[in-house]
Amino acid sequence: MLQVTRMRKLPARHAPALFAFLLSGVMSLLVSSLAVIRQVGWVDGILGLCVQSWLPAWGLAFLVALVLVRPIRKLVGLLVEARG
């Protein structure tokens, strides 16, 4: 488990936005890199091509995640049983 000891933590109210930021970053990196590699193959400079594709995708994915987080939570609530 990652230990964060000397770093100042964000207030808990920022957890949903931070979660959306990190998850959208990882997912957009994977998807955009896969698309680039499938399109051009393993060529010299593939890392730069992946980053060029990823950064705009991440920005869009993060904004979409922020906008859709509440409706998706409601949908999940309708599809799963409540605890207890």
RASULCOR-V403561 format. One record per residue. N is the residue number from 1. PHI is phi in whole degrees, -180 to 180 (none if undefined). PSI is psi in whole degrees, -180 to 180 (999 if undefined). OMEGA is omega in radians with two decimals (NA if undefined). Layout:
n=N phi=PHI psi=PSI omega=OMEGA
n=N phi=PHI psi=PSI omega=OMEGA
//
This chain:
n=1 phi=none psi=140 omega=-3.13
n=2 phi=-72 psi=127 omega=3.13
n=3 phi=-101 psi=122 omega=3.05
n=4 phi=-112 psi=107 omega=-3.02
n=5 phi=-107 psi=-50 omega=-3.01
n=6 phi=-101 psi=6 omega=-3.11
n=7 phi=-92 psi=137 omega=3.09
n=8 phi=-71 psi=132 omega=-3.09
n=9 phi=-92 psi=154 omega=3.06
n=10 phi=-76 psi=154 omega=3.03
n=11 phi=-63 psi=152 omega=-3.08
n=12 phi=-59 psi=-29 omega=-3.11
n=13 phi=-64 psi=-18 omega=3.13
n=14 phi=-90 psi=-2 omega=-3.08
n=15 phi=-57 psi=-46 omega=-3.14
n=16 phi=-62 psi=-41 omega=3.13
n=17 phi=-69 psi=-40 omega=3.11
n=18 phi=-65 psi=-41 omega=3.10
n=19 phi=-61 psi=-46 omega=3.12
n=20 phi=-62 psi=-40 omega=-3.14
n=21 phi=-62 psi=-50 omega=-3.09
n=22 phi=-70 psi=-45 omega=-3.13
n=23 phi=-66 psi=-42 omega=3.11
n=24 phi=-65 psi=-34 omega=3.10
n=25 phi=-65 psi=-47 omega=-3.13
n=26 phi=-66 psi=-48 omega=-3.09
n=27 phi=-65 psi=-43 omega=3.14
n=28 phi=-68 psi=-33 omega=3.07
n=29 phi=-63 psi=-47 omega=-3.13
n=30 phi=-63 psi=-48 omega=-3.07
n=31 phi=-69 psi=-46 omega=-3.11
n=32 phi=-69 psi=-37 omega=3.10
n=33 phi=-66 psi=-42 omega=3.09
n=34 phi=-61 psi=-43 omega=3.13
n=35 phi=-63 psi=-43 omega=3.14
n=36 phi=-65 psi=-46 omega=-3.11
n=37 phi=-64 psi=-40 omega=3.10
n=38 phi=-65 psi=-34 omega=-3.08
n=39 phi=-77 psi=-44 omega=-3.02
n=40 phi=-112 psi=-13 omega=-3.10
n=41 phi=80 psi=-174 omega=3.13
n=42 phi=-84 psi=90 omega=-3.10
n=43 phi=-113 psi=166 omega=3.02
n=44 phi=-60 psi=137 omega=3.13
n=45 phi=84 psi=14 omega=-3.11
n=46 phi=-61 psi=-36 omega=3.14
n=47 phi=-61 psi=-45 omega=3.11
n=48 phi=-63 psi=-40 omega=3.10
n=49 phi=-64 psi=-40 omega=3.12
n=50 phi=-65 psi=-43 omega=3.14
n=51 phi=-66 psi=-41 omega=3.11
n=52 phi=-61 psi=-36 omega=3.11
n=53 phi=-76 psi=-36 omega=-3.01
n=54 phi=-73 psi=-44 omega=-3.02
n=55 phi=-58 psi=-49 omega=3.09
n=56 phi=-66 psi=-35 omega=3.11
n=57 phi=-63 psi=-39 omega=3.14
n=58 phi=-64 psi=-45 omega=3.12
n=59 phi=-58 psi=-46 omega=3.13
n=60 phi=-67 psi=-44 omega=-3.12
n=61 phi=-62 psi=-39 omega=3.14
n=62 phi=-66 psi=-45 omega=3.12
n=63 phi=-63 psi=-42 omega=3.11
n=64 phi=-63 psi=-42 omega=3.13
n=65 phi=-62 psi=-41 omega=3.12
n=66 phi=-65 psi=-40 omega=-3.11
n=67 phi=-72 psi=-38 omega=-3.02
n=68 phi=-94 psi=-2 omega=-3.04
n=69 phi=-60 psi=-45 omega=-3.12
n=70 phi=-69 psi=-48 omega=3.10
n=71 phi=-61 psi=-36 omega=3.13
n=72 phi=-69 psi=-40 omega=3.08
n=73 phi=-61 psi=-41 omega=3.10
n=74 phi=-63 psi=-43 omega=3.11
n=75 phi=-62 psi=-43 omega=3.09
n=76 phi=-61 psi=-42 omega=3.10
n=77 phi=-60 psi=-33 omega=3.10
n=78 phi=-76 psi=-24 omega=-3.04
n=79 phi=-96 psi=-13 omega=-3.13
n=80 phi=-121 psi=153 omega=3.10
n=81 phi=-76 psi=146 omega=3.08
n=82 phi=-71 psi=148 omega=3.08
n=83 phi=-68 psi=153 omega=3.03
n=84 phi=111 psi=999 omega=NA
//
